[in-house]
Amino acid sequence: MDAMQLAARVHQGNGRAASRLGTIASHFRAASPFSPLKAEPLQLLCASFTTDYGYMRSARFGQAARIGIFDAAEFEVGDMLVSSEGTFYVAAMPLLQPILCVKAERLITLRRTASVSGGAGLHDYGGTQAGSEKVILLDWPASILLSRIGEHSPMKLPGETRGAWHLIQMPAYKGLHVHSGDFATDENAQRYVITGTELTDMGWRLTAFKVTV
């Protein structure tokens, strides 16, 4: 028996375990960067999500990673599942190892703003305008977690608190890149400016700063 045959049996075993331990989940795969969870699901299956195979530890605050237990024979990295346990995306599917999923509690929309010429200055730069924003991702599942770091405003006003940074994790969409300076808005109208981007085999990892305007 080779590794691929063994992997197929592992998938079948996970599917049987999920039928006892999990709930019904809808399986989605993005066909475009716009509203992937509003399409028809590829399939319905049983799935369970845990932090360890022994089901002895609950998730900690700020922990988005989960082990996905389901029959992953028809899955690809970046696929999404929606169940009563929440929305998850598949971050990694290493052969013969646990499937890594990320709980995506937010739906975000990414916008890119083109610079507007002001007719003055050495580089002819006139800032950005909200009216020139273009939606590049719409209603995309993502995890947004508070980072431990923060930063003071250069204004240094009396009584000013340190601004919080956030870590955004989300599945990648082929051919689409996220840039520093892009804006993210979640379903609660919270707005963030992307300050750092990293595309990994597990999807996008972004740093962002919440803005109030």
Secondary structure as UniProt FT lines:
FT   HELIX           3..21
FT   STRAND          23..28
FT   HELIX           36..38
FT   STRAND          43..50
FT   TURN            53..54
FT   TURN            61..62
FT   STRAND          65..69
FT   TURN            73..74
FT   TURN            77..78
FT   STRAND          80..83
FT   TURN            84..85
FT   STRAND          86..92
FT   TURN            95..96
FT   STRAND          99..103
FT   STRAND          106..115
FT   TURN            122..123
FT   STRAND          128..151
FT   TURN            154..155
FT   TURN            158..159
FT   STRAND          163..170
FT   TURN            174..175
FT   TURN            180..181
FT   STRAND          183..186
FT   TURN            187..188
FT   STRAND          191..200
FT   TURN            201..202
FT   STRAND          203..211
//
